[in-house]
């Protein structure tokens, strides 16, 4: 299983087939085996428009929860201008 931030979906590979879990299902959560990180679907406002997405649950309470939205930035490849000889 992996999170595809570009498409905003979780990809699950099982028996050679790939399944997608999109953030359209409110209340669902995703966690990885052996990892304490839990992703959950929430709605949010971005550029005056409502959207849904996966958030990392940092602390969940009865009335209030603390979430974090992960953002991945991709950069162009940078070639090395000099090499160190050892």
N, CA, C and O atoms as a MOPAC input file, in Angstrom:
PM7 MOZYME 1SCF
protein

 N      0.84800 1    -1.15900 1     0.00000 1
 C      0.00000 1     0.00000 1     0.00000 1
 C      0.89800 1     1.22800 1     0.00000 1
 O      1.95100 1     1.23800 1     0.63800 1
 N      0.47400 1     2.26200 1    -0.72000 1
 C      1.19600 1     3.52700 1    -0.70400 1
 C      0.22200 1     4.66300 1    -0.93900 1
 O     -0.86500 1     4.47300 1    -1.48600 1
 N      0.63400 1     5.85100 1    -0.51400 1
 C     -0.17200 1     7.05200 1    -0.71700 1
 C      0.36600 1     7.78700 1    -1.92500 1
 O      1.55100 1     8.11800 1    -1.96800 1
 N     -0.48300 1     8.05000 1    -2.90900 1
 C     -0.12500 1     8.79400 1    -4.10500 1
 C     -0.62200 1    10.22300 1    -3.90900 1
 O     -1.80000 1    10.50900 1    -4.12700 1
 N      0.27500 1    11.12200 1    -3.49700 1
 C     -0.12200 1    12.50000 1    -3.20000 1
 C     -0.52300 1    13.25400 1    -4.45600 1
 O     -1.34900 1    14.16400 1    -4.38700 1
 N      0.03800 1    12.89900 1    -5.59100 1
 C     -0.28900 1    13.58600 1    -6.84000 1
 C     -1.75200 1    13.37500 1    -7.20700 1
 O     -2.42800 1    14.30600 1    -7.64600 1
 N     -2.24300 1    12.14200 1    -7.02600 1
 C     -3.64000 1    11.81800 1    -7.34300 1
 C     -4.53900 1    11.88300 1    -6.11200 1
 O     -5.75900 1    11.77800 1    -6.23700 1
 N     -3.95600 1    12.05500 1    -4.92100 1
 C     -4.69000 1    12.09900 1    -3.64400 1
 C     -5.47500 1    10.81500 1    -3.40100 1
 O     -6.64600 1    10.85600 1    -3.02500 1
 N     -4.82400 1     9.67600 1    -3.61700 1
 C     -5.45700 1     8.37700 1    -3.37800 1
 C     -4.45000 1     7.44200 1    -2.72100 1
 O     -3.24000 1     7.64000 1    -2.83100 1
 N     -4.96000 1     6.42600 1    -2.03900 1
 C     -4.13200 1     5.32600 1    -1.56400 1
 C     -4.21900 1     4.22600 1    -2.61200 1
 O     -5.29900 1     3.91800 1    -3.11700 1
 N     -3.08400 1     3.64400 1    -2.92900 1
 C     -3.03100 1     2.55300 1    -3.89000 1
 C     -2.71100 1     1.26100 1    -3.13100 1
 O     -1.74400 1     1.19800 1    -2.37200 1
 N     -3.52600 1     0.25000 1    -3.34600 1
 C     -3.34200 1    -1.03200 1    -2.68800 1
 C     -3.17400 1    -2.08900 1    -3.77200 1
 O     -4.02000 1    -2.22200 1    -4.65600 1
 N     -2.07200 1    -2.84200 1    -3.69900 1
 C     -1.84100 1    -3.90200 1    -4.66300 1
 C     -2.10900 1    -5.23600 1    -3.99900 1
 O     -1.51600 1    -5.56500 1    -2.97200 1
 N     -3.00700 1    -5.99900 1    -4.59600 1
 C     -3.36600 1    -7.30800 1    -4.05100 1
 C     -3.56600 1    -8.28100 1    -5.21400 1
 O     -4.36000 1    -8.03000 1    -6.12100 1
 N     -2.83900 1    -9.38400 1    -5.17000 1
 C     -2.92000 1   -10.42400 1    -6.20400 1
 C     -2.68800 1    -9.85900 1    -7.60500 1
 O     -3.34400 1   -10.27600 1    -8.55900 1
 N     -1.76300 1    -8.91900 1    -7.72900 1
 C     -1.41100 1    -8.34800 1    -9.03200 1
 C     -2.32600 1    -7.23400 1    -9.51000 1
 O     -2.03500 1    -6.60100 1   -10.52500 1
 N     -3.41600 1    -6.97800 1    -8.81200 1
 C     -4.34800 1    -5.90400 1    -9.20100 1
 C     -4.16200 1    -4.71000 1    -8.27100 1
 O     -3.84800 1    -4.87800 1    -7.09200 1
 N     -4.35600 1    -3.50700 1    -8.80300 1
 C     -4.22500 1    -2.28800 1    -8.00400 1
 C     -5.60900 1    -1.70800 1    -7.74200 1
 O     -6.40000 1    -1.51200 1    -8.66400 1
 N     -5.88700 1    -1.44000 1    -6.47300 1
 C     -7.14800 1    -0.83500 1    -6.05600 1
 C     -6.85800 1     0.56100 1    -5.53100 1
 O     -5.79400 1     0.80400 1    -4.96300 1
 N     -7.80200 1     1.48100 1    -5.71900 1
 C     -7.62400 1     2.87100 1    -5.29500 1
 C     -8.64300 1     3.22400 1    -4.22300 1
 O     -9.82400 1     2.89700 1    -4.33500 1
 N     -8.16800 1     3.89400 1    -3.18600 1
 C     -9.03100 1     4.38200 1    -2.10900 1
 C     -8.97500 1     5.89600 1    -2.15900 1
 O     -7.96300 1     6.49700 1    -1.79700 1
 N    -10.06200 1     6.51800 1    -2.60700 1
 C    -10.08000 1     7.96900 1    -2.78100 1
 C    -10.69800 1     8.65500 1    -1.56300 1
 O    -11.40600 1     8.01700 1    -0.78300 1
 N    -10.42900 1     9.96000 1    -1.39800 1
 C    -10.93300 1    10.67800 1    -0.21800 1
 C    -12.39300 1    11.10400 1    -0.33900 1
 O    -12.76800 1    12.13900 1     0.21100 1
 N    -13.20900 1    10.35300 1    -1.02700 1
 C    -14.62900 1    10.69900 1    -1.15600 1
 C    -15.47300 1    10.04000 1    -0.07900 1
 O    -16.65200 1    10.35900 1     0.07400 1
 N    -14.88100 1     9.13200 1     0.65900 1
 C    -15.59000 1     8.37800 1     1.68800 1
 C    -15.29900 1     8.96900 1     3.06400 1
 O    -14.26500 1     8.66200 1     3.65600 1
 N    -16.18100 1     9.80300 1     3.57600 1
 C    -15.98200 1    10.42200 1     4.88700 1
 C    -16.04500 1     9.38300 1     5.99100 1
 O    -16.80100 1     8.41500 1     5.91500 1
 N    -15.23200 1     9.60200 1     7.02100 1
 C    -15.23800 1     8.72800 1     8.17600 1
 C    -14.30200 1     7.55100 1     8.06500 1
 O    -14.02700 1     6.88800 1     9.06500 1
 N    -13.80100 1     7.27100 1     6.86800 1
 C    -12.86800 1     6.15600 1     6.71100 1
 C    -11.47400 1     6.58900 1     7.12600 1
 O    -11.10300 1     7.75600 1     6.99500 1
 N    -10.71700 1     5.63700 1     7.62400 1
 C     -9.33600 1     5.91500 1     7.99000 1
 C     -8.43600 1     4.81500 1     7.42700 1
 O     -8.87600 1     3.69300 1     7.17800 1
 N     -7.16600 1     5.17000 1     7.23600 1
 C     -6.18000 1     4.24300 1     6.69200 1
 C     -4.95800 1     4.28200 1     7.59100 1
 O     -4.49900 1     5.35600 1     7.97900 1
 N     -4.43400 1     3.11600 1     7.92100 1
 C     -3.19200 1     3.04500 1     8.69200 1
 C     -2.33700 1     1.92200 1     8.11500 1
 O     -2.85800 1     0.97500 1     7.52600 1
 N     -1.03400 1     2.03200 1     8.28700 1
 C     -0.09500 1     1.03300 1     7.80900 1
 C      0.28600 1     0.10800 1     8.96100 1
 O      0.38000 1     0.54700 1    10.10800 1
 N      0.50300 1    -1.15500 1     8.66100 1
 C      0.93700 1    -2.10700 1     9.69400 1
 C      2.28400 1    -1.67500 1    10.24300 1
 O      3.19400 1    -1.35600 1     9.47800 1
 N      2.41900 1    -1.66200 1    11.55400 1
 C      3.67500 1    -1.30900 1    12.19500 1
 C      3.92900 1     0.18500 1    12.28800 1
 O      4.97700 1     0.59300 1    12.78800 1
 N      3.01100 1     1.00600 1    11.82700 1
 C      3.17100 1     2.46200 1    11.86400 1
 C      2.00300 1     3.04700 1    12.64800 1
 O      0.86400 1     2.60900 1    12.49000 1
 N      2.28100 1     4.01700 1    13.47500 1
 C      1.22100 1     4.63000 1    14.28400 1
 C      0.49600 1     5.74100 1    13.53400 1
 O     -0.46700 1     6.30200 1    14.05600 1
 N      0.93700 1     6.07000 1    12.31900 1
 C      0.32400 1     7.15000 1    11.54900 1
 C     -1.02000 1     6.69500 1    10.99000 1
 O     -1.11500 1     5.64100 1    10.36100 1
 N     -2.06300 1     7.49900 1    11.22400 1
 C     -3.40700 1     7.20200 1    10.74000 1
 C     -3.85800 1     8.35100 1     9.84200 1
 O     -3.78000 1     9.51700 1    10.22800 1
 N     -4.32800 1     8.01500 1     8.64900 1
 C     -4.87700 1     8.98900 1     7.70800 1
 C     -6.39600 1     8.90400 1     7.76400 1
 O     -6.96200 1     7.81300 1     7.83600 1
 N     -7.05700 1    10.06700 1     7.73000 1
 C     -8.51200 1    10.08500 1     7.74400 1
 C     -9.00700 1    11.15200 1     6.77500 1
 O     -8.34100 1    12.16500 1     6.56000 1
 N    -10.17200 1    10.91900 1     6.19600 1
 C    -10.74700 1    11.82400 1     5.20900 1
 C    -11.51100 1    12.94700 1     5.90600 1
 O    -12.34700 1    12.70400 1     6.77700 1
 N    -11.20400 1    14.18300 1     5.50400 1
 C    -11.91700 1    15.35300 1     6.00000 1
 C    -12.14300 1    16.32800 1     4.85100 1
 O    -11.45500 1    16.28300 1     3.83100 1
 N    -13.10800 1    17.19900 1     5.03600 1
 C    -13.31800 1    18.26700 1     4.05800 1
 C    -12.62400 1    19.52300 1     4.56000 1
 O    -12.45300 1    19.71500 1     5.76400 1
 N    -12.22300 1    20.38100 1     3.61300 1
 C    -11.54200 1    21.62400 1     3.94800 1
 C    -11.81600 1    22.64100 1     2.84600 1
 O    -12.28200 1    22.29400 1     1.76100 1
 N    -11.52000 1    23.89000 1     3.14200 1
 C    -11.71500 1    24.95400 1     2.16500 1
 C    -10.36200 1    25.38000 1     1.61500 1
 O     -9.42500 1    25.64900 1     2.36600 1
 N    -10.27800 1    25.43700 1     0.28300 1
 C     -9.04900 1    25.85500 1    -0.37500 1
 C     -9.41800 1    26.74500 1    -1.55600 1
 O    -10.15900 1    26.32900 1    -2.44700 1
 N     -8.90200 1    27.96600 1    -1.55900 1
 C     -9.21300 1    28.94600 1    -2.61300 1
 C    -10.72600 1    29.16700 1    -2.74300 1
 O    -11.26500 1    29.20600 1    -3.84900 1
 N    -11.39000 1    29.30800 1    -1.60900 1
 C    -12.83100 1    29.55600 1    -1.53000 1
 C    -13.66900 1    28.42400 1    -2.11500 1
 O    -14.81700 1    28.64900 1    -2.49900 1
 N    -13.12000 1    27.21300 1    -2.19000 1
 C    -13.85400 1    26.04900 1    -2.67300 1
 C    -13.68400 1    24.91900 1    -1.66500 1
 O    -12.62300 1    24.76400 1    -1.06000 1
 N    -14.72900 1    24.14500 1    -1.49700 1
 C    -14.67500 1    22.99600 1    -0.59900 1
 C    -14.03900 1    21.81100 1    -1.33200 1
 O    -14.31300 1    21.56600 1    -2.50700 1
 N    -13.18700 1    21.08700 1    -0.61200 1
 C    -12.51000 1    19.91000 1    -1.15400 1
 C    -12.42000 1    18.87100 1    -0.05900 1
 O    -12.65200 1    19.17000 1     1.11300 1
 N    -12.08200 1    17.64500 1    -0.44100 1
 C    -11.85500 1    16.58400 1     0.52600 1
 C    -10.43800 1    16.05600 1     0.34500 1
 O     -9.87400 1    16.12300 1    -0.74700 1
 N     -9.87400 1    15.53600 1     1.41500 1
 C     -8.52500 1    15.00700 1     1.32800 1
 C     -8.16400 1    14.20600 1     2.55800 1
 O     -8.88600 1    14.19700 1     3.55600 1
 N     -7.03100 1    13.53300 1     2.46600 1
 C     -6.51700 1    12.74400 1     3.57700 1
 C     -5.68300 1    13.62400 1     4.49200 1
 O     -4.84000 1    14.39000 1     4.02700 1
 N     -5.91700 1    13.51600 1     5.78000 1
 C     -5.16000 1    14.22800 1     6.80000 1
 C     -4.56700 1    13.21500 1     7.76200 1
 O     -5.16000 1    12.16300 1     8.00100 1
 N     -3.40400 1    13.52300 1     8.31400 1
 C     -2.79800 1    12.68100 1     9.34200 1
 C     -3.39400 1    13.09300 1    10.68500 1
 O     -3.37500 1    14.27100 1    11.04300 1
 N     -3.91800 1    12.12800 1    11.41800 1
 C     -4.51300 1    12.39400 1    12.72500 1
 C     -3.37700 1    12.46700 1    13.74300 1
 O     -2.73900 1    11.45700 1    14.03800 1
 N     -3.12600 1    13.66400 1    14.27900 1
 C     -2.06900 1    13.84800 1    15.27000 1
 C     -2.57500 1    13.60700 1    16.68300 1
 O     -1.87200 1    13.02200 1    17.50800 1
 N     -3.80300 1    14.06000 1    16.96400 1
 C     -4.40400 1    13.88500 1    18.27900 1
 C     -5.91300 1    13.93300 1    18.09700 1
 O     -6.44600 1    14.90800 1    17.56600 1
 N     -6.59900 1    12.89500 1    18.53100 1
 C     -8.04600 1    12.82500 1    18.35600 1
 C     -8.72800 1    12.93200 1    19.71300 1
 O     -8.45700 1    12.14300 1    20.61800 1
 N     -9.61400 1    13.91400 1    19.84600 1
 C    -10.36000 1    14.10100 1    21.07400 1
 C    -11.85100 1    13.92200 1    20.84700 1
 O    -12.29000 1    13.65100 1    19.72900 1
 N    -12.62200 1    14.07600 1    21.91100 1
 C    -14.07300 1    13.93000 1    21.79100 1
 C    -14.71000 1    15.09500 1    21.05000 1
 O    -15.62700 1    14.89400 1    20.25300 1
 N    -14.23500 1    16.31200 1    21.30300 1
 C    -14.82400 1    17.49500 1    20.68400 1
 C    -13.91000 1    18.15400 1    19.65100 1
 O    -14.37400 1    18.88900 1    18.77900 1
 N    -12.61500 1    17.88500 1    19.75600 1
 C    -11.65800 1    18.57100 1    18.89900 1
 C    -10.51400 1    17.62600 1    18.55500 1
 O    -10.03200 1    16.88100 1    19.40900 1
 N    -10.08500 1    17.66400 1    17.29600 1
 C     -8.96300 1    16.82700 1    16.86200 1
 C     -7.93500 1    17.69500 1    16.16200 1
 O     -8.26900 1    18.72500 1    15.57700 1
 N     -6.68400 1    17.27200 1    16.22800 1
 C     -5.59400 1    17.98400 1    15.57300 1
 C     -5.14400 1    17.15700 1    14.38300 1
 O     -4.77100 1    15.99300 1    14.53200 1
 N     -5.18000 1    17.76600 1    13.18300 1
 C     -4.82800 1    17.08100 1    11.94300 1
 C     -3.67900 1    17.80500 1    11.25600 1
 O     -3.41200 1    18.97700 1    11.52100 1
 N     -3.01000 1    17.08200 1    10.36900 1
 C     -1.94000 1    17.66100 1     9.56500 1
 C     -2.13900 1    17.19400 1     8.13100 1
 O     -2.40300 1    16.01700 1     7.88700 1
 N     -2.01400 1    18.11300 1     7.18700 1
 C     -2.12000 1    17.75600 1     5.77000 1
 C     -0.71700 1    17.68800 1     5.21400 1
 O      0.00700 1    18.68300 1     5.21000 1
 N     -0.33400 1    16.52000 1     4.74600 1
 C      0.99400 1    16.34900 1     4.17300 1
 C      1.00600 1    16.89000 1     2.75100 1
 O      0.04800 1    16.72100 1     1.99700 1
 N      2.09400 1    17.53200 1     2.40400 1
 C      2.24400 1    18.06200 1     1.05600 1
 C      3.62100 1    17.66200 1     0.55100 1
 O      4.62600 1    17.85500 1     1.23600 1
 N      3.66000 1    17.10900 1    -0.63700 1
 C      4.90900 1    16.65500 1    -1.22700 1
 C      5.26700 1    17.58600 1    -2.37400 1
 O      4.45700 1    17.82400 1    -3.26900 1
 N      6.47700 1    18.10600 1    -2.34100 1
 C      6.97400 1    18.96900 1    -3.40700 1
 C      7.99700 1    18.20300 1    -4.22800 1
 O      8.93600 1    17.62500 1    -3.68200 1
 N      7.81300 1    18.20200 1    -5.53500 1
 C      8.75800 1    17.55700 1    -6.43500 1
 C      9.63400 1    18.62100 1    -7.07300 1
 O      9.14900 1    19.67700 1    -7.48100 1
 N     10.92200 1    18.33700 1    -7.15700 1
 C     11.86900 1    19.27100 1    -7.74500 1
 C     12.56900 1    18.60500 1    -8.92300 1
 O     12.71000 1    17.38300 1    -8.96300 1
 N     13.00500 1    19.41900 1    -9.88400 1
 C     13.75300 1    18.89800 1   -11.01900 1
 C     15.08900 1    18.34700 1   -10.55200 1
 O     15.64100 1    18.78800 1    -9.54400 1
 N     15.59700 1    17.38400 1   -11.29500 1
 C     16.88000 1    16.77800 1   -10.98000 1
 C     17.99300 1    17.81200 1   -11.12500 1
 O     17.99100 1    18.61800 1   -12.05600 1
 N     18.93000 1    17.77600 1   -10.20400 1
 C     20.08700 1    18.68000 1   -10.24000 1
 C     21.32600 1    17.82800 1   -10.45400 1
 O     21.58200 1    16.89200 1    -9.69700 1
 N     22.09400 1    18.15400 1   -11.48500 1
 C     23.31100 1    17.39200 1   -11.74600 1
 C     24.45700 1    17.95300 1   -10.90000 1
 O     24.50800 1    19.14800 1   -10.60700 1
 N     25.36700 1    17.06600 1   -10.52000 1
 C     26.51200 1    17.45500 1    -9.70700 1
 C     27.53500 1    18.15000 1   -10.60100 1
 O     27.86400 1    17.64700 1   -11.67500 1
 N     28.03400 1    19.29400 1   -10.16600 1
 C     29.00300 1    20.05600 1   -10.95700 1
 C     30.42700 1    19.57900 1   -10.74000 1
 O     31.26600 1    19.72100 1   -11.62900 1
 N     30.71300 1    19.01800 1    -9.58400 1
 C     32.04300 1    18.47900 1    -9.31300 1
 C     31.90400 1    17.20400 1    -8.49800 1
 O     30.93000 1    17.00800 1    -7.77200 1
 N     32.89600 1    16.34800 1    -8.63700 1
 C     32.87500 1    15.10200 1    -7.89900 1
 C     34.07400 1    15.02300 1    -6.99400 1
 O     35.15500 1    15.49700 1    -7.34400 1
 N     33.89900 1    14.43600 1    -5.84600 1
 C     35.00200 1    14.26400 1    -4.90700 1
 C     35.62800 1    12.90600 1    -5.13700 1
 O     34.92400 1    11.89700 1    -5.18300 1
 N     36.91700 1    12.86700 1    -5.28000 1
 C     37.63700 1    11.60100 1    -5.43400 1
 C     38.22400 1    11.19100 1    -4.09600 1
 O     38.92700 1    11.97200 1    -3.45600 1
 N     37.93800 1     9.96400 1    -3.67100 1
 C     38.48000 1     9.49200 1    -2.39500 1
 C     39.46200 1     8.38300 1    -2.58400 1
 O     40.01200 1     7.87300 1    -1.60800 1

